[in-house]
C-alpha cells in the first residue's frame, strides 16, 4: 500500500525534526563519543534496575564490542555500576551511580533551558500550544510498530 502523505511533506518534516534534534545535541555540548555516553545513561535510567548489556545494545543499536567499551568507560568514570543479577549470576545488571544520575540530569536540564527559551522567544502562546500538541502526536508516530515500507 502506497502512503497517502506526500513524500515531499514527509521529507520536509523529517529535515525539520532532525534540525531540532541536531540543535539539542549541540546544546548538550556533546561530541559523538560523549553523545553516545549520554544516550546510554538515559537508556540505563529508563530501564531502572532492569538494564542489561543486551537490552542496552538493542535499545541503542550498538554492537556488543562498542557497547562493552562504552560501559567500561562509564564505569571507570564512576557513572555506572555493573553487578551480577541476583537470580541469574550469568547476567549483569547496569545502573546509574549518583554521579551518573547527576551528569544525565544536568545535561537534560541544560538542553531544556535552551528549548524553553527558544519556545518562549520564537513562538506565540497559540503556537506554543500547537507545538505541545504536536509533541503528543510525535509520541504516537514514534510508537508505530509497522514494517519498513522502504524494503
C-alpha positions as CSV (number, residue, x, y, z in Angstrom):
1,X,0.0,0.0,0.0
2,X,1.4,3.3,-1.0
3,X,1.5,6.1,1.7
4,X,-1.1,8.8,1.2
5,X,1.1,11.5,2.7
6,X,3.1,13.3,0.0
7,X,6.7,12.2,0.2
8,X,7.8,15.9,-0.2
9,X,5.9,16.8,3.0
10,X,7.4,13.8,4.9
11,X,10.9,14.7,3.7
12,X,10.4,18.4,4.8
13,X,9.1,17.3,8.2
14,X,12.0,14.8,8.7
15,X,14.5,17.5,7.9
16,X,12.8,20.0,10.3
17,X,12.7,17.4,13.0
18,X,16.4,16.5,12.5
19,X,17.4,20.2,12.6
20,X,15.9,20.4,16.1
21,X,17.5,17.1,17.2
22,X,20.9,18.3,16.0
23,X,20.5,21.6,17.8
24,X,19.6,19.9,21.0
25,X,22.6,17.7,20.6
26,X,24.8,20.8,20.2
27,X,23.2,22.3,23.3
28,X,24.2,19.2,25.2
29,X,27.8,20.3,24.4
30,X,28.5,16.7,23.3
31,X,30.8,15.3,20.7
32,X,29.9,12.0,19.1
33,X,31.6,10.0,21.8
34,X,30.0,11.9,24.7
35,X,26.6,11.9,23.0
36,X,26.7,8.0,22.9
37,X,27.5,8.1,26.6
38,X,24.5,10.4,27.3
39,X,22.3,8.1,25.3
40,X,23.4,5.1,27.2
41,X,23.0,6.9,30.6
42,X,19.4,7.7,29.5
43,X,18.7,4.2,28.5
44,X,20.0,2.9,31.8
45,X,17.9,5.3,33.7
46,X,14.7,4.4,31.7
47,X,15.3,0.7,32.4
48,X,15.7,1.3,36.1
49,X,17.5,-1.6,37.8
50,X,16.5,-3.9,35.0
51,X,19.1,-2.7,32.5
52,X,21.3,-5.4,31.0
53,X,24.0,-5.0,28.3
54,X,21.9,-7.0,25.9
55,X,18.9,-4.7,26.5
56,X,21.1,-1.6,26.1
57,X,22.7,-2.8,22.9
58,X,19.3,-3.4,21.4
59,X,17.8,-0.1,22.5
60,X,20.8,1.9,21.3
61,X,21.5,-0.3,18.2
62,X,25.1,-0.8,19.3
63,X,27.4,-3.7,18.5
64,X,28.4,-5.6,21.6
65,X,32.1,-4.6,21.3
66,X,31.2,-0.9,21.1
67,X,28.8,-1.2,24.0
68,X,31.3,-3.1,26.1
69,X,33.9,-0.4,25.6
70,X,31.3,2.4,26.4
71,X,30.2,0.6,29.6
72,X,33.8,0.1,30.7
73,X,34.4,3.8,30.2
74,X,31.2,4.8,32.1
75,X,32.1,2.5,34.9
76,X,35.7,3.8,35.1
77,X,34.3,7.4,35.3
78,X,32.1,6.4,38.2
79,X,28.8,7.0,36.2
80,X,27.5,3.4,36.4
81,X,28.0,0.2,38.3
82,X,27.7,-3.3,36.9
83,X,26.6,-6.1,39.3
84,X,25.7,-9.8,38.8
85,X,22.0,-10.5,38.6
86,X,20.6,-11.7,41.9
87,X,18.7,-14.6,40.3
88,X,20.9,-15.5,37.3
89,X,24.6,-14.9,38.1
90,X,25.4,-15.1,34.4
91,X,23.6,-11.9,33.7
92,X,24.9,-8.4,34.6
93,X,22.7,-5.5,35.7
94,X,23.7,-2.0,35.0
95,X,22.6,1.0,37.0
96,X,23.5,4.6,37.3
97,X,25.5,5.9,40.3
98,X,24.5,9.2,41.9
99,X,27.2,10.8,39.8
100,X,25.8,9.3,36.7
101,X,22.3,10.5,37.6
102,X,23.6,14.0,38.2
103,X,25.5,14.1,34.9
104,X,22.5,12.9,33.0
105,X,20.0,15.3,34.7
106,X,22.4,18.3,34.5
107,X,22.7,17.7,30.8
108,X,19.0,17.3,30.2
109,X,18.4,20.5,32.3
110,X,20.8,22.5,30.1
111,X,19.0,21.3,26.9
112,X,15.6,22.0,28.4
113,X,16.6,25.6,29.4
114,X,17.7,26.3,25.8
115,X,14.5,24.7,24.4
116,X,12.3,26.7,26.9
117,X,14.0,29.9,26.0
118,X,13.7,29.2,22.2
119,X,10.0,28.4,22.6
120,X,9.3,31.5,24.7
121,X,11.1,33.8,22.3
122,X,10.2,32.3,18.9
123,X,6.5,31.3,19.4
124,X,3.3,32.9,20.3
125,X,1.2,31.4,23.1
126,X,-1.1,29.8,20.4
127,X,2.0,28.4,18.6
128,X,3.3,27.0,21.8
129,X,0.1,25.2,22.5
130,X,0.2,23.8,19.0
131,X,3.8,22.7,19.4
132,X,3.0,20.8,22.6
133,X,0.0,19.1,21.0
134,X,2.4,18.1,18.1
135,X,4.6,16.5,20.8
136,X,1.7,14.2,21.7
137,X,1.3,13.3,18.0
138,X,5.1,12.6,17.7
139,X,4.8,10.1,20.5
140,X,2.0,8.3,18.7
141,X,4.1,8.2,15.5
142,X,7.2,7.0,17.4
143,X,5.2,4.1,18.9
144,X,4.2,2.8,15.5
145,X,5.4,-0.8,15.1
146,X,4.8,-1.1,11.3
147,X,7.2,-2.7,8.9
148,X,9.9,-0.9,7.0
149,X,8.0,0.4,3.9
150,X,11.2,1.1,2.0
151,X,12.2,-2.6,1.8
